[in-house]
Amino acid sequence: MTNASWHTPAALVWLQTILQERFGHSFVLQPHADGSRIALHLPGDTRCITLALDCATFTRADSKLPCAQWNASAEGWPTALPGDVPAPCAAQLPMPLIAVTGEGWHIGYDILGLTYWMLTRQEEVGRTDLDNHGRFPATSSHAYQHNYLERPIVDEWLRILEQVITRTWPGITLTQHQFSIKVSHDVDAPSRYGFASAKGLLRAMAGDVLKRGDIQNALRAPWIRLNTRDALHPGDPFNTFEWIMDLSDQHGLTSAFYFICGRTSNMDADYEPEHPAIRALMRRIHDRGHEIGLHPSYGTYQKPELIAQEAQRLRTVLAEENIQQNVLGGRMHYLRWEHPATLRAWADAGMDYDSTLSYADRPGFRCGTCFEYPAFDPVAREPLNLRVRPLAAMECSVIDACYLGLGTGEAARAKFEQLKDSCRAVNGCFTVLWHNSRLITAKEKKQYAQTVYI
């Protein structure tokens, strides 16, 4: 799909909001009549920054685009991360890239177009090169193909723009952001045995013995299942919730736990949110000051009405338990996503934020940023009443053999640390997903504790 230009009036207003949130000032964006550049200025001020305007490239929904490299240090501009700065979708860049003008400065790369292309996920609209779960894979993305997936590329370029702003308006006070961490946990399996059918219980017990050599848990399984009535059994290996919340409390973090509230596939959970043990778990999470959210079931990502139904089901349980939260967000099961249909479904369901957008097969910055931002539908060309909270890493993406396959050793620790350091370099937020059911062994717990340590 190719549109005439990305800089529609609605897109410009949305981008002005992005800049307001990032810099703390109400900059005005004004395209020039000839379509070659766009001006950024403050109301009532004659000084301005102009940026090259790429009217067509940043509306393309494909990944077969060039990527230039800019040697910023050679031109005297410090960068957030070492090395040359990738310039997605540019075949070549002018030299110098940033030059003084009579009114201020000119930047010869469309930073705002890049921001639009990455944050709206324009690249993914209508794609058919999907994996076996219907997901657009990292390996098909422009970012992966040009080796910038693990860089928050939009944030890097906005840091360059920030420097140009301070040179155009000396003494201006810009918003100073602080590095932070957000942890979340998809509750696919709150209990290994408690909600299993008789067949499922036998399968779990066989797995304990044959795959893990864990005879002790296999013998305890029937007892745990029998005694999972009003609360999760403390001996259940998947019942790691208190440990997770204890660790989050130690580090001043709020854990978000996303619950499945429907069943559209055999890939979904074996519990119901109305079960007394799940209600008790939700009350405990809330009482300890942590967050509850939605994890729409496997078959909902193309069905807005089902996402709305499952959101309402969660709201009903929360209301019945007198649990009140200021925001209600969550993440899609298996990170399944069709863009922008799933995004709009979240907004239509009245959700406050979504934190799905990372790739399952590789960690990194699918949206090019580690900052939360307001959603925009690139097909309808309008902003949505929803926040996007990009996900930097899911533990499975780094650890599991079917994805990056780094295991639970030093290589995985280094990868999580690299992603965290990239977020820290731009004073962003390192958002990580770790399933409660992947914190069973001491090695797994150690790895998680190292990952969320600021």
N, C-alpha and C positions, 0 to 999 in steps of 0.2 A: 504494500500500500504506500503510495507516495502522494503527499499533499503539497499544495503550492508553497506554503511557508509555515514555520512553527510559531511565529510571533503574532498570533491572534490577540485581540484585545483581552480575552479571558486569560490567555497564557501569560501575557505581560503583567496583569494584575496579580496572578498567582506567583510569578517570579518576584514581583515586588514584595510579596509576603515572605518568600524565601529569604530575600536579602534583608528584610526587616528583622526576621528571627535571627539571622546570622550576625548582622552587624549592628543592629539596634537603631537604625535610621530609616526614614521613609524616602528612599531613593525613587526617583521617577525614571522610567524607561521609555524612550521615544525613538522609534525607528526613523531613519532618514527616508525621504521620499524616493531616492534612487535605489533603495534596498541593499545598499552596500555596507551599511554600518548602523549601529544603534547607540544612542547617547544615554549615559547614566549621569544624572545630576541631582542636586538637592533643590527643593522648591525655593525660588527666589534668588538663586545663586547662578552667576554666569559661567562659573567654572564647570567643566564636565569631563567625563571619561568617555571616549568612543571605543566601541569594540567592533571588529569585523563581524558581519552578519552573513551566515550561510543559510540562505532561505530554504533550500531544498534538502540538503543532506540529512539534517537532523529531524526530518520527518520520515525517513526511510525505515521500513520494518524488515531489515535484513542485516546480516553481519558481514557481508562481503564489501567492506569499506576499508580504506587505508588507515594508517596510524603513523603520524610523524613523531619525531622526538625533539624536544627542545632542551638545549643546553643552557639552562637558566643561569647557572653560576658564571658562565662565560660572559653574560650580559649584566652581571652584577645583581642578580635577584636571588636571595636565599630561598631554599625550598624546604618543605616540611620533611621530605624523605630524600635519602641520598640518590645520586644519579640523575640522568636526564629525566624530564617529565614527559610522559606519553601525551600526545595530542590526538585523541581518538577522532577518526573521520577526516582528518586533514592529510592530504597527500604531501604537502610541503608547507613550510612556514616562512614568512618574510624575516629578513635580518636587517636590523634588530626587530625582535617581535614586539617590543614595547618602546614607544618613542614619544618624546615631548611634542605637544602641539601648542598653538596659541592660547587655547582654552584650558589645557590640562595635559592629558596623555591619551595616546591611542594604543590599543592592544590589537595585534593583527591575527587574533584567533577568537573564534566565537565561543567564549566561555559560557555565555548564557544559553546558547544553543546546545552545548554539551550538557549543561545542567538539566535542561528540558528533556533531552534524549535519554539520559540515564535515569532521572528521577521518575519520569512518566513510564519508563520501560517501553518506549515506542518500538524499540528493537524487537520486542516479543509479540507484537500484535499479529494475529493470524498465522503464527508459525505452525508448521506441520512436522518439523524435524524433532519429534518428541521421544521420550524414553518409554519403557513398558508401563509406567504409571501415568502416562499422559503429561509428563513434565518437560518443560524446556530445559535441556541440560546445560551445565556450565561449559562443557566441551564444544557446544555449538555457538557459544557467545563470542562476540567481538572481543570482550575483555580477556577471555581465556586464550583466544587465538593470537592476541597481541601482547600477552604476558603482563596485563595490568589488573587482573582480577583480584589480586591480593593487595591492591593499593586503593585507598579511598580517593579515587581520581578527581571526583567533583570537589571534594574538600581541599585537595592539593591546589586546584586551580582557583578556588575561592580564596585561599590563603595568598595567592599571587595577586588577585584582585584587591584583597585587603591592603597589601603593600602599596598598590597604585592609588587606592583611596587616600591613604595617609599622606602620600606625596602630593596629591591634588588638593587636599584640604588639611594642611598642617595643623596639628593641635586638636583634630577631631577625636572624640572619645568613642571608641567602638566597644561593643559588648565583648567581654572576656569570658570565654567558655572554659570549663574545667573538665578534665578527663573523668569519666565515670564508667561503672560497670552495671549492666542489667542482666540478671540471671532469670531463666524461665525453665519450666519443666513440663513437658507434655505427659499427661497422666494416661498413657496408653494402657498401663497395667499397674494399678495400685496394689495389687496382691498377686502373688504367683499362684496361689491355690484357692483363695477364699471364694472366688466367684466362678470357678471352673465347673463345667459339667463333669459327670462321672468319667466320661471318655477323655475329657480334657485333663482331668486330674491324673489319670493313669499315664497319659502322654507326658505330662510334666514330670511325674515321678520317674518314668523311664529315661527322660532327658537328664535328670539329676544323676542317675546312676551311670548311664552309658556315655554321655557327653562330658559331664563335669566330674564324675567320680564322687559325687556328693551323696553318700548313702544316708548321712544323718538327716539332711533336709527331706530326702525321699521318704524316710520313715515317719517324719513329723507331719508330712503333707496332709494326710487324712484328718489328723487332729486340728491342724490350723484351719482347714476348710470347715470342719464341724463347728469351730468356735469363732468364725467370722460372721457374727450376727449384728451386734450393735456397734462394733468397732473393728478396725483392722487388728489382726493378731500381732502382738509385738515381736513374735518370732518369725514372721513372714519375711523372707529375704528381700522382697520388693518394697516392704514398708520402711522406707528410708526417710520419710518426711520429717521426723523430728530431727534427725541428723542434719538434713539439708537446712532446715530453719535455724538450728543452732549455729551452723557455720555462717549462714547469711547474717545472723545477728552479730556474730563476732566481728564481721567485716563491715557492718553498717549497711548491709544490702537488704533489699526487699525481694524475696523470691515470688515469682508468679507461677501458679499452677493451673494448667489449662486442661479442663475436663471434657471428655467425649460425652455428648448428650443425644446420641442417636445411633442407629445401626443400619447401614446401607450396604454392608459388605462383610464378608468373613475376615476382612482385614481390620475390622473395628474391635473395640474393647468388649470384654465379657461382663461388664458391670453396668448398672443403671444408676443415674445420678440421684434417684429417689431412694436408693437402698440406705437403710439406717447407718451402715458403716461409712458410706460415702458422705452422707449428711454430717456425721460426726467428724469426719476428716475435714470437711469444708468449715465447720464451726471452729475446729482447732486452728486451721490456717488463719482464719479471720481473727480469732482471739489473740493470736500471736503477732498480728500486725502485718501479715503477708497477703498476697493478692490471689484472687480466684478469677479464672477466665475460661474462655470457650475454645474447644478443640473440635471443630466441625468434622463429622465422620467422613470416611473415605470417599463416598459417592456423592458428596454435596458440592464439589468445587464448580460444577457447571449448572447447579440448580439453586438459584437464589432463594426460592421458596423454602427449601430444606434448611438452608443456613438460618433463615429467619425463624423457622420452627424450632430448631435446636437452640438458638439464642434465647427464644422465649421460654423454652423448657428450663434452661439454666436460670433465667431471671425468676421463674416461678419457685424453684427450689431455694434460691437465695432469699427471696421474700418470705417464704414459709419458715426459714431459719433465722429471720430477722438480721440478715447479713446485708449491710449497706456499704457500697463502695462508690467512690467518686467517679471512677472510670471502669469500663468493662471492655476488655480487649481479648486477644488470643491469637491463635495460629492454626492454619489448615493441617489436617492429618496427612502425613507423608509429604508435607510441603507441596501438595497438589495445587496447581494454579493454572488458570486460563485467563490471559490478560486481554482486556480489562474487566471481563465478566465477573471474576471472583472478587476483584477490588470493589466493584460497584455493589456486589451482593453484600459485602460487609457493611458498606455505607447504608444500603437500604434496610439492613437488619438493625440499624440504630447503634452499631458498635462504635466505640470510641477510637480504637486503634487496631491495626493488624501487624503481626510480627512474623509473617511467613517468609518474606523475601530475602532468602539466601538460596543457593543451589544445594540440592541434595548430594550431588556427586563430587562437589568440591567446596571447600570453605572460601570465604572472601566477600567482596563487596559487590553484590549483584546490582545494586542501585548506585554504586559509585560513591556511597557516603556512609558515614557512621553517625549521622545526625538524624533524629526524627524530623519528619516534615509533613505538611498537608498534602493529601492525595489529589491527583489530577487525572482525569480520564482522557487519554489521547485520541480516542475515537469520537466521543461526544464533544471533546474539546471544552471541557468544563471542570471546575474544581469540585471535589466531593467533600462531604462533611465527615471526614475520616482522617486519622493520622496514620502515616506509615512509619513503623519502627523497624528499620532494616536489621536483619539478623546476620551477624558476622560468621558464626560457626555453630554447627550442630555436632555433637560429639561423634555421632555415627559417620559423618562426612570425613572426619579426620582419621578415625580409628579403624573402621570396618574395611575388610578386604575388598568388598564390592565397590568401594568408593576410593578414597585416597590411600587407605590401607597402611597407615603408619603404626597401628597397634597402640599399646599402652606404655611404650617406653620413651626414651629420650627424644626420638624423632617427633613424636606427637606433641610432647611437652614443648619442644622448640617451635613447632608450627603454631600452637595456641599463643605462645609468647610473642611470636612475630606479628600475628594479627593484632594482639593486644597493644603491642608497641606502635603499630601503625595508627591505631585509634588514638593512642596517647600523643603521638606526634602532631595531630591536628586538633588536640583537645576535644575529641569526640567521645562517643560512648561505645564501649565494647559490649555487644549484646550476644550472649551465648545461651544455647539450648542444651540442657543435659537431662536426659530421662531419669526419673527416680529408679527405674528398673535396671539402670546401668551403673549402679553404685553399690554393688554387692560385696566385692572383694576389697581388701585393704589397698591393693594396687589401684583399683578404680577410684576409690575415695581419695587417695593421695593425689592422683592426677587431677581430679576435679578441684581439690583444695588448692593446688598450685595454680590452676587456671583462673580461679576467681579471686586470687589474692592480688590486691591493688599494689 
